[in-house]
Amino acid sequence: MRCPQCGFDSTPQAAFCSRCGARMTEPKPATVREYAIVIIRRSPWFYARSLIAGGFLTIVGITLVFKGPQTGNLGLLAIVLGLLFWASVPLVHRSVSWQVTSDRLIEQRGLLATRRREVELSDIRSIEVARRLGQRLTGLGDVIVASAASVDYVIRITDVYDPEGVAETVRKARLKRLA
């Protein structure tokens, strides 16, 4: 079998390359392709603070505008800030996503400049669910996926609805991948 990293020919039964130590993988048949299982985004509850702050600033701004000309400029500034808070919610919502495919867990962050991190499902070491008090009240939680490739390589799926269900989806995809 040929090493995918260094090209060294090693024994067909080898799990790792004897020259560079890379994992030896069986070539996939052409008919087997990677497919998406689920795309995960943050819950709308995550944005409640921004929506409430935007609403509060807008109401305060409207109140200041109607009080008189001496507070009118401050009121307009508060209204603009409130509208900016509301406008930022859809942008921030689209900026972070996680995708579970048949082979990988992919984290993508950013709108214009993006950062993408991937973990092979077969390399997942552990899956944890963490829920703070505020998250428990709204049904949210964090799913922490640790990779076996590196101790500090972790993907945090934050503030998602039904974190146990998300963790179970990743577990099932991992088991299916290992089978």
C-alpha positions as CSV (number, residue, x, y, z in Angstrom):
1,M,0.0,0.0,0.0
2,R,1.3,3.5,-0.9
3,C,1.5,6.2,1.8
4,P,-0.8,9.2,1.0
5,Q,1.7,11.6,2.6
6,C,5.2,10.6,1.6
7,G,4.5,8.0,-1.2
8,F,6.5,5.2,0.5
9,D,5.4,1.7,-0.4
10,S,4.7,-0.2,2.8
11,T,3.1,-3.6,3.6
12,P,-0.5,-4.0,2.7
13,Q,-1.5,-4.7,6.4
14,A,0.2,-1.6,7.9
15,A,-2.0,0.8,9.7
16,F,0.7,3.5,9.7
17,C,3.6,4.4,7.3
18,S,6.9,3.0,8.5
19,R,8.7,6.1,7.1
20,C,6.7,9.1,8.1
21,G,4.1,7.7,10.6
22,A,1.0,8.9,8.6
23,R,-2.1,6.8,8.9
24,M,-2.5,4.4,6.0
25,T,-6.0,4.6,4.6
26,E,-7.8,2.4,2.1
27,P,-8.6,4.2,-1.1
28,K,-12.3,4.9,-1.3
29,P,-14.2,3.4,-4.2
30,A,-15.3,5.9,-6.8
31,T,-19.0,5.2,-6.0
32,V,-18.7,6.2,-2.3
33,R,-18.8,9.9,-1.9
34,E,-19.0,12.2,1.1
35,Y,-22.5,13.6,1.9
36,A,-23.9,16.1,4.3
37,I,-25.7,14.8,7.3
38,V,-26.7,18.0,9.1
39,I,-25.8,21.7,9.1
40,I,-25.9,23.2,12.6
41,R,-26.3,26.9,13.4
42,R,-26.7,28.8,16.7
43,S,-30.1,29.1,18.2
44,P,-32.1,32.3,17.9
45,W,-32.0,32.5,21.7
46,F,-28.3,33.3,21.4
47,Y,-29.2,36.6,19.8
48,A,-31.8,37.6,22.3
49,R,-29.4,40.0,24.1
50,S,-28.7,41.9,20.9
51,L,-32.4,42.1,20.0
52,I,-33.3,43.4,23.4
53,A,-30.5,45.9,23.5
54,G,-31.5,47.1,20.0
55,G,-35.1,47.5,21.0
56,F,-34.2,49.3,24.2
57,L,-31.9,51.8,22.4
58,T,-34.5,52.4,19.7
59,I,-37.2,53.1,22.3
60,V,-34.9,55.4,24.3
61,G,-33.9,57.2,21.1
62,I,-37.5,57.8,20.1
63,T,-38.3,59.1,23.6
64,L,-35.3,61.5,23.4
65,V,-36.3,62.7,20.0
66,F,-39.8,63.6,21.1
67,K,-38.6,65.3,24.4
68,G,-37.1,68.3,22.6
69,P,-34.5,69.7,20.3
70,Q,-31.7,69.6,23.0
71,T,-31.8,65.8,23.2
72,G,-32.8,65.2,19.5
73,N,-29.2,64.4,18.3
74,L,-28.6,62.0,21.1
75,G,-32.0,60.4,20.4
76,L,-31.1,59.9,16.7
77,L,-27.8,58.4,17.7
78,A,-29.6,55.9,20.0
79,I,-32.0,55.0,17.2
80,V,-29.2,54.3,14.8
81,L,-27.3,52.2,17.3
82,G,-30.5,50.2,18.0
83,L,-31.0,49.6,14.3
84,L,-27.4,48.5,14.0
85,F,-27.9,46.0,16.8
86,W,-30.9,44.5,14.9
87,A,-29.1,44.5,11.5
88,S,-26.1,42.7,13.0
89,V,-28.1,39.7,14.1
90,P,-28.6,38.1,10.7
91,L,-25.0,38.7,9.8
92,V,-23.7,37.1,12.9
93,H,-26.1,34.2,12.5
94,R,-24.7,33.5,9.0
95,S,-21.1,33.9,10.1
96,V,-20.8,30.6,12.1
97,S,-21.9,27.1,11.1
98,W,-20.9,23.5,11.7
99,Q,-21.5,20.7,9.3
100,V,-21.5,17.0,10.0
101,T,-20.8,15.0,6.8
102,S,-20.3,11.3,6.3
103,D,-16.5,11.7,6.8
104,R,-15.9,15.0,8.7
105,L,-17.0,17.6,11.2
106,I,-16.5,21.0,9.6
107,E,-16.5,24.4,11.5
108,Q,-16.7,27.5,9.4
109,R,-16.5,31.0,10.8
110,G,-16.6,34.4,9.1
111,L,-18.5,36.2,6.3
112,L,-15.8,37.9,4.2
113,A,-12.7,36.3,5.5
114,T,-13.5,32.7,6.6
115,R,-11.7,30.2,8.8
116,R,-12.4,26.5,8.3
117,R,-11.5,23.7,10.7
118,E,-12.1,20.0,10.1
119,V,-12.0,16.9,12.2
120,E,-12.2,13.5,10.6
121,L,-15.0,11.5,12.3
122,S,-12.6,8.6,12.8
123,D,-10.2,10.9,14.7
124,I,-12.7,12.1,17.3
125,R,-11.5,11.3,20.8
126,S,-14.4,12.5,22.9
127,I,-17.8,14.4,22.7
128,E,-18.9,16.4,25.6
129,V,-22.1,18.4,26.3
130,A,-21.9,21.5,28.6
131,R,-24.8,23.6,29.7
132,R,-24.7,26.7,31.8
133,L,-27.7,27.9,33.8
134,G,-28.9,30.4,31.3
135,Q,-28.5,27.8,28.5
136,R,-30.5,25.2,30.5
137,L,-33.3,27.7,30.9
138,T,-33.6,28.3,27.2
139,G,-32.8,24.7,26.1
140,L,-29.4,25.5,24.7
141,G,-25.9,24.1,25.3
142,D,-22.4,23.6,23.9
143,V,-21.0,20.5,22.3
144,I,-17.2,20.0,22.6
145,V,-15.6,17.6,20.2
146,A,-12.0,16.7,20.9
147,S,-9.7,15.3,18.3
148,A,-7.3,12.4,18.9
149,A,-4.8,13.9,16.5
150,S,-3.8,16.7,18.9
151,V,-4.5,17.4,22.6
152,D,-5.5,21.0,22.1
153,Y,-7.5,20.6,18.8
154,V,-11.1,21.1,19.9
155,I,-14.2,22.2,18.0
156,R,-16.8,23.9,20.1
157,I,-20.3,23.9,18.8
158,T,-21.7,26.7,20.9
159,D,-25.2,27.8,21.9
160,V,-27.2,25.2,19.9
161,Y,-30.6,24.0,20.6
162,D,-30.8,20.4,21.8
163,P,-27.1,19.8,22.4
164,E,-27.6,16.2,23.4
165,G,-29.3,15.6,20.0
166,V,-26.4,17.2,18.2
167,A,-23.9,15.1,20.2
168,E,-25.8,12.0,19.4
169,T,-25.8,12.9,15.7
170,V,-22.0,13.3,15.7
171,R,-21.7,10.0,17.7
172,K,-23.9,8.1,15.2
173,A,-22.0,9.5,12.2
174,R,-18.7,8.6,13.9
175,L,-19.9,5.0,14.5
176,K,-21.2,4.7,11.0
177,R,-17.8,6.0,9.7
178,L,-15.9,3.5,11.8
179,A,-18.0,0.6,10.7
